[in-house]
């Protein structure tokens, strides 16, 4: 039993060491590799420890030679026309380390409990600091892009909720291609790309009174773009919404076709033409599931049924999230249809109800 417990602890230490090695924290990596080896000699642990020690020596040698190389680097900076300091280089590298080791919250240097104002305040500070026009360090475009991506996700309530629940676990999630330049972007609600520069201009255009909202675009995993029903309302839509019961009801009726479009687009993703789920149990769709997503006015735990190979076909958590969004939309549609039917039945009942006879002499004109 002791050997099993030691092996489990050794594996935990080995994983911590691997994570430290990936972010070039060699001292921490060596520490946990040594601890793992003391507890239990796992296969590959010694090799990882040797690699961490070797990389540490190379990093120290490079750091020791940096002072001697400073005149040459200064000459290169002058020749490139893009002056930058060692502090800017280090700052950019720190942003990229936080991106790979942590995530969007770490990139923006905020807590998971951060408010919208905290997110905007941090983005404003970092975007100005790492904008390539002001920061000539080689990795400034990559750092600026990471900051823009983090803001695009965390400033959007739907995207932030999905990120908090499922993480950023797909390569195609948000980013359109690799590279460290400024060409990678994010899709907005109409399928067009929103680059980090566009995010910057939107945000600071709003701050300057340009009337543009940095949160006016949405991104979704796997190519599913935002639908107008989830977008922030246009001023005219807000006016109609606040104008009274009749206009609100008419706005709901107008929204139904858009809702149906989103439902059908999400139900049949995969190209096979077969629905991914059903709301009723059938011999084919026999596996019960419940949503974990939350939508406005809809409780958690909405039921739906899937095929037996559902988890095999939907390995990424974000794919499951998309299915749950479709399930939620379908339940919303059903509730709206039931509401519309009930209103219609009441109107018909009122029209068919016999009218009460007038009281004698109650409404005639005087003779």
Secondary structure, 3 states (H helix, E strand, C coil): CHHHHHHHHHHHHHHHHHHHHHCCCHHHHHHHHHHHHHHCCCCCHHHHHHHHHHHHHHHHHHHHCHHHHHHHHHHHHHHHCCCCCHHHHHHHHHHHHHHHHCCHHHHCCCCCCCCHHHHHHHHHHHHHHHCCCCCCCCCHHHHHHHHHHHHHHHCCHHHHHHHHHHCCCCCCCCCCCCCCCCCCEEECCCCCEEEHHHHHHHHHHHHCCCCCCCCCCCCCHHHCCCCHHHCCCCHHHHHHHCCCHHHHHHHHHHHHHHHHHHHHHHHCCCCCCCCCEECCCCCCCCEEEECCCCECCECCCCEEEECCCHHHHCCCHHHHHHHHHHHHHHHHHHHHHHHHHHHHHHHHHHHHCCCCCCCCCCCCCCC
